[in-house]
């Protein structure tokens, strides 16, 4: 079974309020990661119609600060699939509604989710089909990102012995 990438599209918007900010008056990175994980999980669930868990976050590239009083908008979409895994891209924009500046790209991230059944066993997910040439590029480059994730996971496994003991021993 195949599904269009656009079928997994999910959007989340929020006002950036003082309790969400750090001492610089910008959105806490941790709060943004919470928003990212939430909207990405919705996108993954929308694609596979199963329970999902976050398997990895590739990176979080902060390009511009998001200030108190601005609006943060997160757009998520499944961009690549494996057997039971889904890569979800999240694009984060900001907008100052008191000015005519328009939306600006503030950050982006790629996450991997795995679909699970009621017994926490992995479930096969539908393959993804790009709707446009732009989306085709995201899908085509997904295999390379997936290979890098697997390499990183293997390196992390090899580091696990180091981290198994206290760092100050």
GULO-603066 format. One record per residue (C-alpha): residue number from 1; residue in three letters; y, x, z. Coordinates in nm, 3 decimals. Layout:
// GULO-603066
LOVEX     n   res     north      east        up
LOVEX   NUM   ALA         Y         X         Z
...
***
This chain:
// GULO-603066
LOVEX     n   res     north      east        up
LOVEX     1   UNK     0.000     0.000     0.000
LOVEX     2   UNK     0.352     0.119    -0.081
LOVEX     3   UNK     0.685     0.009     0.062
LOVEX     4   UNK     1.037     0.076    -0.059
LOVEX     5   UNK     1.241     0.321     0.147
LOVEX     6   UNK     1.519     0.061     0.176
LOVEX     7   UNK     1.282    -0.171     0.364
LOVEX     8   UNK     1.294     0.069     0.660
LOVEX     9   UNK     1.676     0.089     0.669
LOVEX    10   UNK     1.820     0.032     1.017
LOVEX    11   UNK     2.176     0.056     1.149
LOVEX    12   UNK     2.311     0.098     1.501
LOVEX    13   UNK     2.680     0.101     1.594
LOVEX    14   UNK     2.852     0.164     1.925
LOVEX    15   UNK     3.196     0.209     2.074
LOVEX    16   UNK     3.234     0.551     2.234
LOVEX    17   UNK     3.352     0.476     2.587
LOVEX    18   UNK     3.456     0.711     2.872
LOVEX    19   UNK     3.117     0.686     3.054
LOVEX    20   UNK     2.951     0.810     2.731
LOVEX    21   UNK     3.167     1.122     2.713
LOVEX    22   UNK     3.186     1.472     2.853
LOVEX    23   UNK     3.487     1.653     3.002
LOVEX    24   UNK     3.620     1.717     2.648
LOVEX    25   UNK     3.645     1.345     2.576
LOVEX    26   UNK     3.364     1.358     2.320
LOVEX    27   UNK     3.032     1.178     2.306
LOVEX    28   UNK     2.758     1.344     2.515
LOVEX    29   UNK     2.500     1.507     2.289
LOVEX    30   UNK     2.225     1.351     2.501
LOVEX    31   UNK     2.370     1.003     2.454
LOVEX    32   UNK     2.382     1.058     2.078
LOVEX    33   UNK     2.018     1.175     2.083
LOVEX    34   UNK     1.928     0.855     2.269
LOVEX    35   UNK     2.094     0.649     1.996
LOVEX    36   UNK     1.924     0.859     1.725
LOVEX    37   UNK     1.576     0.817     1.876
LOVEX    38   UNK     1.628     0.443     1.918
LOVEX    39   UNK     1.746     0.367     1.564
LOVEX    40   UNK     1.484     0.603     1.414
LOVEX    41   UNK     1.206     0.426     1.606
LOVEX    42   UNK     1.330     0.090     1.474
LOVEX    43   UNK     1.322     0.226     1.120
LOVEX    44   UNK     0.968     0.363     1.164
LOVEX    45   UNK     0.845     0.035     1.316
LOVEX    46   UNK     1.010    -0.159     1.035
LOVEX    47   UNK     0.815     0.054     0.786
LOVEX    48   UNK     0.469     0.041     0.943
LOVEX    49   UNK     0.485    -0.275     1.159
LOVEX    50   UNK     0.302    -0.090     1.437
LOVEX    51   UNK     0.391     0.073     1.767
LOVEX    52   UNK     0.534     0.422     1.718
LOVEX    53   UNK     0.598     0.733     1.925
LOVEX    54   UNK     0.836     1.020     1.861
LOVEX    55   UNK     0.635     1.328     1.761
LOVEX    56   UNK     0.925     1.564     1.693
LOVEX    57   UNK     1.295     1.603     1.635
LOVEX    58   UNK     1.355     1.874     1.376
LOVEX    59   UNK     1.710     1.947     1.479
LOVEX    60   UNK     2.035     1.782     1.564
LOVEX    61   UNK     2.317     1.923     1.356
LOVEX    62   UNK     2.652     1.831     1.512
LOVEX    63   UNK     2.912     1.864     1.238
LOVEX    64   UNK     3.215     1.694     1.397
LOVEX    65   UNK     3.289     1.577     1.752
LOVEX    66   UNK     3.286     1.204     1.816
LOVEX    67   UNK     3.576     1.113     2.044
LOVEX    68   UNK     3.623     0.841     2.303
LOVEX    69   UNK     3.770     0.539     2.128
LOVEX    70   UNK     3.591     0.606     1.799
LOVEX    71   UNK     3.300     0.408     1.661
LOVEX    72   UNK     2.969     0.584     1.602
LOVEX    73   UNK     2.744     0.449     1.325
LOVEX    74   UNK     2.384     0.559     1.281
LOVEX    75   UNK     2.187     0.482     0.965
LOVEX    76   UNK     1.813     0.548     0.963
LOVEX    77   UNK     1.547     0.534     0.693
LOVEX    78   UNK     1.189     0.652     0.648
LOVEX    79   UNK     1.212     0.931     0.391
LOVEX    80   UNK     0.856     1.068     0.378
LOVEX    81   UNK     0.512     0.963     0.500
LOVEX    82   UNK     0.184     1.128     0.586
LOVEX    83   UNK    -0.139     0.954     0.683
LOVEX    84   UNK    -0.013     0.822     1.017
LOVEX    85   UNK     0.324     0.995     1.040
LOVEX    86   UNK     0.668     0.906     0.913
LOVEX    87   UNK     0.972     1.126     0.869
LOVEX    88   UNK     1.291     0.938     0.952
LOVEX    89   UNK     1.635     1.066     0.855
LOVEX    90   UNK     1.930     0.955     1.068
LOVEX    91   UNK     2.282     0.991     0.932
LOVEX    92   UNK     2.555     0.971     1.198
LOVEX    93   UNK     2.911     0.878     1.101
LOVEX    94   UNK     3.222     0.827     1.308
LOVEX    95   UNK     3.527     0.617     1.245
LOVEX    96   UNK     3.861     0.580     1.417
LOVEX    97   UNK     3.947     0.214     1.372
LOVEX    98   UNK     4.308     0.270     1.481
LOVEX    99   UNK     4.369     0.478     1.167
LOVEX   100   UNK     4.297     0.440     0.800
LOVEX   101   UNK     4.094     0.763     0.796
LOVEX   102   UNK     3.764     0.601     0.697
LOVEX   103   UNK     3.418     0.712     0.799
LOVEX   104   UNK     3.333     1.081     0.840
LOVEX   105   UNK     2.989     1.239     0.858
LOVEX   106   UNK     2.950     1.362     1.216
LOVEX   107   UNK     2.584     1.466     1.238
LOVEX   108   UNK     2.236     1.416     1.097
LOVEX   109   UNK     1.881     1.459     1.211
LOVEX   110   UNK     1.521     1.431     1.093
LOVEX   111   UNK     1.256     1.296     1.329
LOVEX   112   UNK     0.882     1.240     1.297
LOVEX   113   UNK     0.709     0.931     1.433
LOVEX   114   UNK     0.340     0.851     1.454
LOVEX   115   UNK     0.201     0.497     1.430
LOVEX   116   UNK    -0.043     0.391     1.703
LOVEX   117   UNK    -0.270     0.093     1.760
LOVEX   118   UNK    -0.316    -0.089     2.092
LOVEX   119   UNK    -0.562     0.184     2.206
LOVEX   120   UNK    -0.316     0.465     2.125
LOVEX   121   UNK    -0.518     0.574     1.822
LOVEX   122   UNK    -0.329     0.678     1.511
LOVEX   123   UNK    -0.296     0.417     1.238
LOVEX   124   UNK    -0.253     0.477     0.867
LOVEX   125   UNK     0.097     0.392     0.744
LOVEX   126   UNK     0.208     0.261     0.403
LOVEX   127   UNK     0.321     0.520     0.150
LOVEX   128   UNK     0.692     0.529     0.075
LOVEX   129   UNK     0.852     0.457    -0.260
LOVEX   130   UNK     1.213     0.565    -0.324
LOVEX   131   UNK     1.453     0.300    -0.454
LOVEX   132   UNK     1.700     0.538    -0.623
LOVEX   133   UNK     1.727     0.894    -0.754
LOVEX   134   UNK     1.915     0.999    -0.437
LOVEX   135   UNK     1.634     0.862    -0.224
LOVEX   136   UNK     1.379     1.025    -0.457
LOVEX   137   UNK     1.529     1.365    -0.370
LOVEX   138   UNK     1.492     1.293     0.004
LOVEX   139   UNK     1.130     1.193    -0.050
LOVEX   140   UNK     1.053     1.492    -0.276
LOVEX   141   UNK     1.194     1.740    -0.024
LOVEX   142   UNK     1.007     1.571     0.262
LOVEX   143   UNK     0.685     1.761     0.192
LOVEX   144   UNK     0.863     2.094     0.246
LOVEX   145   UNK     1.017     1.969     0.572
LOVEX   146   UNK     0.674     1.848     0.683
LOVEX   147   UNK     0.519     2.189     0.615
LOVEX   148   UNK     0.795     2.359     0.819
LOVEX   149   UNK     0.726     2.115     1.105
LOVEX   150   UNK     0.358     2.202     1.104
LOVEX   151   UNK     0.439     2.575     1.109
LOVEX   152   UNK     0.681     2.521     1.398
LOVEX   153   UNK     0.419     2.319     1.585
LOVEX   154   UNK     0.167     2.602     1.549
LOVEX   155   UNK     0.423     2.852     1.683
LOVEX   156   UNK     0.494     2.617     1.974
LOVEX   157   UNK     0.124     2.597     2.053
LOVEX   158   UNK     0.106     2.978     2.062
LOVEX   159   UNK     0.404     2.987     2.300
LOVEX   160   UNK     0.245     2.733     2.533
LOVEX   161   UNK     0.060     3.008     2.726
LOVEX   162   UNK     0.389     3.182     2.791
LOVEX   163   UNK     0.552     2.863     2.916
LOVEX   164   UNK     0.249     2.758     3.121
LOVEX   165   UNK     0.360     2.986     3.405
LOVEX   166   UNK     0.693     3.004     3.584
LOVEX   167   UNK     0.962     3.179     3.382
LOVEX   168   UNK     1.064     3.403     3.672
LOVEX   169   UNK     0.714     3.538     3.750
***
